[in-house]
C-alpha cells in the first residue's frame, strides 16, 4: 500500500472526527442526559484502553487482578495517585512471589 495514501486516510479520519461535532452541534448542549453522557465519555475510553492492558502486563492474570483490585479500592477511598500506584505495584509483586 502506498504510504502517502495511508497518511492521507488517517489525516482525513482524524480531521472528520474533530470537525463533525463543530459542524453538527452549533448551539450549546443543554439536555442534562446528553451532557452527563458526554461528561463520562473520556473516562470510559480511558478505561477501555487501560483495563485490558493491565491483565497482560504481568506474568499471571491473578496477580494483575490483585493489583487492579488493590488500586481500585485505594482510588475509591480517594487516596493520592502515587499511593494508589505504589500499592498496586507492591500488591502485584507480593502476589507474584506467592504464585
MIROMAR-806819 format. One record per residue (C-alpha): residue number from 0; chain; x, y, z. Coordinates in nm, 3 decimals, padded with zeros to 5 digits. Example, Ala and Ser with C-alpha at 12.3 -4.5 7.8 and 13.67 -1.06 7.14 Angstrom:
BEGIN
{r 0, "A", {01.230, -00.450, 00.780}} {r 1, "A", {01.367, -00.106, 00.714}} 
//
This chain:
BEGIN
{r 0, "A", {00.000, 00.000, 00.000}} {r 1, "A", {00.119, 00.350, -00.074}} {r 2, "A", {00.239, 00.521, 00.249}} {r 3, "A", {00.113, 00.861, 00.132}} {r 4, "A", {-00.234, 00.719, 00.077}} {r 5, "A", {-00.230, 00.567, 00.426}} {r 6, "A", {-00.125, 00.900, 00.578}} {r 7, "A", {-00.395, 01.082, 00.383}} {r 8, "A", {-00.665, 00.839, 00.501}} {r 9, "A", {-00.551, 00.870, 00.864}} {r 10, "A", {-00.540, 01.250, 00.842}} {r 11, "A", {-00.887, 01.263, 00.689}} {r 12, "A", {-01.027, 01.032, 00.956}} {r 13, "A", {-00.875, 01.236, 01.236}} {r 14, "A", {-00.998, 01.560, 01.081}} {r 15, "A", {-01.354, 01.429, 01.039}} {r 16, "A", {-01.374, 01.312, 01.399}} {r 17, "A", {-01.271, 01.656, 01.524}} {r 18, "A", {-01.465, 01.861, 01.270}} {r 19, "A", {-01.805, 01.688, 01.272}} {r 20, "A", {-01.909, 01.789, 01.627}} {r 21, "A", {-01.832, 02.152, 01.547}} {r 22, "A", {-02.047, 02.139, 01.235}} {r 23, "A", {-02.334, 01.931, 01.371}} {r 24, "A", {-02.377, 02.099, 01.710}} {r 25, "A", {-02.386, 02.474, 01.664}} {r 26, "A", {-02.567, 02.553, 01.987}} {r 27, "A", {-02.458, 02.464, 02.339}} {r 28, "A", {-02.585, 02.124, 02.450}} {r 29, "A", {-02.832, 02.183, 02.732}} {r 30, "A", {-03.005, 01.847, 02.769}} {r 31, "A", {-02.895, 01.707, 03.109}} {r 32, "A", {-02.876, 01.343, 02.998}} {r 33, "A", {-02.662, 01.422, 02.693}} {r 34, "A", {-02.431, 01.648, 02.896}} {r 35, "A", {-02.393, 01.376, 03.159}} {r 36, "A", {-02.322, 01.116, 02.890}} {r 37, "A", {-02.058, 01.334, 02.724}} {r 38, "A", {-01.901, 01.410, 03.062}} {r 39, "A", {-01.817, 01.041, 03.119}} {r 40, "A", {-01.700, 00.954, 02.765}} {r 41, "A", {-01.329, 01.034, 02.828}} {r 42, "A", {-01.326, 00.814, 03.139}} {r 43, "A", {-01.494, 00.528, 02.956}} {r 44, "A", {-01.247, 00.548, 02.668}} {r 45, "A", {-00.950, 00.561, 02.905}} {r 46, "A", {-01.082, 00.261, 03.096}} {r 47, "A", {-01.144, 00.071, 02.774}} {r 48, "A", {-00.784, 00.123, 02.665}} {r 49, "A", {-00.624, 00.068, 03.006}} {r 50, "A", {-00.803, -00.227, 03.168}} {r 51, "A", {-00.716, -00.491, 02.903}} {r 52, "A", {-00.351, -00.382, 02.911}} {r 53, "A", {-00.344, -00.431, 03.287}} {r 54, "A", {-00.427, -00.801, 03.257}} {r 55, "A", {-00.150, -00.866, 03.006}} {r 56, "A", {00.119, -00.665, 03.184}} {r 57, "A", {00.217, -00.933, 03.437}} {r 58, "A", {00.306, -01.298, 03.408}} {r 59, "A", {-00.022, -01.401, 03.570}} {r 60, "A", {-00.379, -01.278, 03.533}} {r 61, "A", {-00.429, -01.345, 03.904}} {r 62, "A", {-00.153, -01.105, 04.009}} {r 63, "A", {-00.284, -00.844, 03.763}} {r 64, "A", {-00.633, -00.876, 03.913}} {r 65, "A", {-00.485, -00.845, 04.261}} {r 66, "A", {-00.303, -00.524, 04.169}} {r 67, "A", {-00.609, -00.386, 03.991}} {r 68, "A", {-00.829, -00.465, 04.289}} {r 69, "A", {-00.587, -00.303, 04.531}} {r 70, "A", {-00.556, 00.006, 04.315}} {r 71, "A", {-00.931, 00.033, 04.258}} {r 72, "A", {-01.001, 00.003, 04.630}} {r 73, "A", {-00.750, 00.272, 04.724}} {r 74, "A", {-00.872, 00.500, 04.444}} {r 75, "A", {-01.229, 00.451, 04.566}} {r 76, "A", {-01.112, 00.554, 04.913}} {r 77, "A", {-00.975, 00.872, 04.746}} {r 78, "A", {-00.608, 00.811, 04.825}} {r 79, "A", {-00.331, 01.000, 04.647}} {r 80, "A", {-00.246, 00.874, 04.296}} {r 81, "A", {00.114, 00.795, 04.392}} {r 82, "A", {-00.005, 00.586, 04.687}} {r 83, "A", {-00.251, 00.400, 04.463}} {r 84, "A", {00.015, 00.323, 04.201}} {r 85, "A", {00.280, 00.214, 04.452}} {r 86, "A", {00.034, -00.001, 04.645}} {r 87, "A", {-00.083, -00.170, 04.325}} {r 88, "A", {00.276, -00.245, 04.224}} {r 89, "A", {00.351, -00.386, 04.570}} {r 90, "A", {00.033, -00.599, 04.556}} {r 91, "A", {00.137, -00.742, 04.218}} {r 92, "A", {00.489, -00.809, 04.344}} {r 93, "A", {00.367, -00.990, 04.656}} {r 94, "A", {00.115, -01.188, 04.456}} {r 95, "A", {00.387, -01.291, 04.209}} {r 96, "A", {00.604, -01.407, 04.500}} {r 97, "A", {00.323, -01.624, 04.632}} {r 98, "A", {00.246, -01.776, 04.293}} 
//
